[in-house]
Structures are given as C-alpha cells and as structure tokens.
Amino acid sequence: MAVRFQARFRHALERTFWSLGKRPKSGDSSFSGRYGEWLGRKFLKSKGFSIKVANWRSPLDRRLEIDVVCLKEGVLVFVEIRARSQLALVKGFHSIDKRKRKTLLRAFKAYLSFTEPSPENYRFDVIEIDLPVLQDGKPQIFHHENVAIFR
C-alpha cells in the first residue's frame, strides 16, 4: 500500500515538473515512456479529444493494456502512444510489430466486452513522439489516425 502511494506521489511530482517545462534526461526508458504518455494525453486534449481512461488494463488479463481510451465526435478512439528518441533507428509507428498489433486487438476487444452499451463506432490511433536528444529541444508529435487493425 505504501509503495503504491509512493509511486502515485512520484508520478504526480513528475507531471508537475513536466508542466513547468522540465523534461526528463534521456536514457531511462520507463521515465521517458511516462513523459511521452503525458505529452500524448496533453496533445489529445488540445485536439478536442475527451479522455475516458488512461492505462486501462483488463481485469481478466493484466497483460492487456491500452494507453488511452478517448472520445471524439461520438467515436471511441483507442490510442497507443510510442515515445522514442529522435535518434532511434525504428520510429514509434513502425515499432508496432505484428505481435504487438495482435495484443492490442485483444485488449480492444476485451475493453469493448466490458463496455455497456458497446459503442457503434471506434478506431485505433497511434501517437508517435520523437523526444529530442538535446535538453533544450522540443518533442515532435505525430498523430496517425484510423490505423488499420480491426478486421
């Protein structure tokens, strides 16, 4: 219980620093990932998306996780956020391989099975964030809408 509180406090402190313009140093992938997800949610809100839930996990299989579930103009949008260094050989969008797509599809179906009533329209988006190498650089955000995953 105390560990969970410490993690929540640390994450709240991180978000406060990030909102003040302080960025994490590159090298720590989990820290950069949290920073990227924060940037992605902030970007989605600025584009008029209403965030329903962040980091949703299936109660039946904790491995099934969705970064962000949001609404835009009556459409339920599942969002995968991929944060990478600008020097990465494989960019965020292309880092979603066949195995990850299958896992995401299972997670989306699990989410829909727990949602009442089930939405008529839904889609999958990818937010790709290129994190700068230099501390004074600005992250670049790319939004890939309606990525083909549902078949």
Protein Blocks (a to p, Z undefined) as FASTA:
>chain_A
ZZmmmmmmmmmmmmmmmmnopacdehiamlmmmmmmmmmmmmmmmnopacfbghiacfkl
mkbccfbacdeehiacddddddddfkbmbdfklmmcfklmmmmmmmmmmmmmmpccddfb
dcdddddddddfblkbccdddddehiafbZZ
